[in-house]
Amino acid sequence: MKRITVYDCSVIELPRIANRAGNITPIHGYVNVPFDIRRVFYSYDIPGGEARGAHAHKECHQFLIAASGSYEVVLDDGVNKRTVLLNRPFYGLHIPPGIWAAEQGFSSGAICLVLASHGYDAEDYIRDYNEFIDYRNEVG
């Protein structure tokens, strides 16, 4: 099995239906994102200087969108780090399982929209970075 790296995280352009009254971006699982969408949530009213995320998943895929404003996503596979800026609501970042991700540098009014492949399961989260490194070394 191929070892997932930060370079397997991809920015995907989403469809835009333009209208002078406002644009619409439809999102469908297995069409616009590479998984079935099982959960949707969003973070907002994030105070300046705060960071969010800082965890990895064992099985859950996530797709992050800056629905409003902008923020950076720091991706880490235990060897490589990569930072991706999300600042347009028609681009999203696919984060496969096994990648440590943290969101930072939120602009005023930013909304972080997350589409997930699984429902919430506390056992799927790796919230301690040292445990993440151990997990990466175990799964290869």
C-alpha positions in Angstrom: 0.0 0.0 0.0 1.3 3.5 -0.9 2.3 5.7 2.0 0.1 8.8 1.9 2.1 12.1 2.0 1.2 15.8 2.1 1.5 15.7 -1.7 -1.5 13.4 -1.9 -3.6 16.3 -0.5 -5.1 18.1 -3.5 -6.7 21.5 -4.1 -9.8 20.9 -6.2 -11.7 23.5 -8.2 -15.4 23.3 -7.7 -18.1 24.1 -10.2 -19.5 27.7 -10.2 -22.9 28.6 -11.6 -22.6 32.3 -12.2 -25.5 34.7 -11.9 -25.7 38.4 -11.5 -27.8 37.8 -8.4 -25.0 35.7 -6.8 -23.1 32.5 -7.6 -23.9 28.9 -6.5 -21.4 26.1 -6.1 -23.0 22.6 -5.9 -21.0 19.8 -4.3 -21.6 16.1 -4.8 -19.8 13.1 -3.2 -17.8 11.1 -5.7 -18.3 13.8 -8.3 -16.6 17.0 -6.9 -15.0 15.3 -3.9 -13.4 11.9 -4.0 -15.6 10.3 -1.3 -19.2 10.0 -0.1 -20.1 13.0 2.1 -21.4 11.7 5.5 -21.0 14.8 7.7 -20.9 18.6 7.2 -19.8 21.1 9.8 -18.2 24.6 9.9 -16.1 26.8 12.2 -16.7 30.5 12.4 -16.2 33.5 14.8 -12.6 32.3 15.2 -10.7 34.9 17.2 -7.6 36.5 15.6 -4.4 34.5 16.2 -6.3 31.2 17.1 -5.6 27.9 15.3 -8.1 25.1 14.7 -7.7 21.4 13.8 -4.3 20.1 14.9 -5.2 16.5 14.5 -5.2 13.6 12.1 -7.8 10.9 11.2 -7.2 7.2 10.8 -10.1 6.6 8.3 -11.9 9.8 7.7 -11.3 11.9 4.6 -11.9 15.7 4.9 -12.5 18.4 2.3 -12.0 21.9 3.6 -13.4 25.1 1.9 -13.0 28.7 2.9 -16.8 29.5 2.5 -15.9 33.1 3.5 -12.6 34.8 4.1 -9.4 33.0 4.1 -7.1 30.7 6.2 -4.1 28.5 5.8 -4.0 24.7 6.3 -0.7 23.3 7.5 -0.3 19.7 6.4 2.2 17.3 7.9 2.9 13.6 7.1 5.5 13.2 9.7 8.3 13.9 7.2 7.1 16.7 5.0 5.1 19.8 5.7 3.1 21.9 3.3 1.0 24.9 3.7 -2.1 25.6 1.5 -3.9 28.9 1.5 -7.7 28.6 1.0 -9.2 32.0 0.1 -12.0 31.3 -2.5 -15.3 29.5 -2.0 -15.0 27.5 -5.2 -11.7 25.7 -4.2 -11.4 23.0 -1.6 -8.6 21.0 -0.1 -8.9 17.2 0.1 -7.1 15.7 3.1 -6.9 11.9 3.1 -6.6 10.0 6.4 -3.2 9.8 8.0 -2.3 13.5 7.5 -1.9 15.9 10.4 -3.7 19.1 9.6 -4.0 22.4 11.4 -5.8 25.6 10.3 -4.4 29.0 11.1 -4.2 32.6 10.0 -8.0 33.1 9.8 -9.1 36.4 8.3 -11.9 38.4 10.0 -15.2 36.7 9.3 -13.6 33.5 7.9 -15.8 30.4 7.7 -14.1 27.0 7.5 -16.6 24.5 5.9 -15.7 20.8 6.3 -17.2 17.9 4.3 -16.3 14.6 5.9 -16.4 11.0 4.7 -17.5 9.6 8.1 -19.7 10.6 11.0 -18.1 11.8 14.2 -16.1 9.1 15.9 -13.7 10.1 18.7 -11.7 6.9 18.1 -10.8 8.0 14.6 -9.0 11.1 15.8 -5.3 11.3 16.6 -5.0 14.5 18.7 -1.5 14.1 20.1 1.4 14.8 17.6 3.7 12.1 19.2 0.9 9.5 18.9 0.5 10.6 15.2 4.2 10.0 14.6 3.9 6.6 16.2 0.8 5.8 14.1 2.6 6.8 10.9 5.5 4.6 11.7 3.2 1.6 12.5 1.0 1.9 9.3 3.9 2.6 7.0 
